Amino acid sequence: MDENTRYRVLRNDEEQYSLWPAALEIPAGWQQAGPEGTEAECTAYVDEVWTDMRPRSLRERMEQQAAAAPEAV
């Protein structure tokens, strides 16, 4: 990554984040979900907001399983 390149913070439907060069078209399945800026600025934003690395579908499945599990006595 070039220090002069501007980036965008993207997020997909699984709530996974990526830095993407701002000069390029946003790929299918991704949308802008944060600032456009330097690599450091975008990385700092991702570090702040992406606190659970598990894909959304896995988190939801785990929550459903926990809710369906009998309580420990």
N, C-alpha and C positions, 0 to 999 in steps of 0.2 A: 504494500500500500504506500502510495506516494504522499508525502506530507503536504503537498499543494492540492491534492484531490479533495473535493467536497463530497460528503457522503450523506445518505439518508438512512434513517432507522426504519426498517421494515419489520412487519410482523405477519405471520401466516395464520391460517385458520386454527392451527394447533397452539397458537399463542407463543410461537418460537420467534426469536428476534434475529435480525441480521443487519449488517452494514452493507450498503449498496452504493456504488458510485452514483452521484446525483446526475451526472451527464447521461447515464444509461436509462432506458425505459424500465419501469418496474415490471418484473416478471409476473406471469400469471400465477395466481394463488397467493400473492403477497400484496400488502397495502402499506402506505406510509403510516407510521404509528409513533412518530417522534420527530425530533428536530432534524434539520439539515445543517451540517457543519463540518468541522474538522473530524478526523478520526478520533481524536481524544475526546472531543465534546460528545460525539455520538456514542462512543464506548462508555463514557461516564453515565449517560442517560440509560443505556441498556443495563449497566451494572446496578443502577438504582431501581429500575422497574421490573427487571426479570429476576425475581427472587426464587422462583420454583422452576427448575429446568425441565421438569417432567412435562411431556406434551399434554395438552388440555384433555384429550380423550382418555389418557391414562389416569389423570387426576380424577376425572368424573367417574370412571369405572371403579377406582379405589374407594371413592366416597360412597358409591352405591353399595359396594361390598361391605363396607364398614357399617352402613346403615341397616343392611339386611342381616348382619351377623348377630347371633344372640349375645346378650351382654354376659360378660364373665361374672361369675358369682364368687 
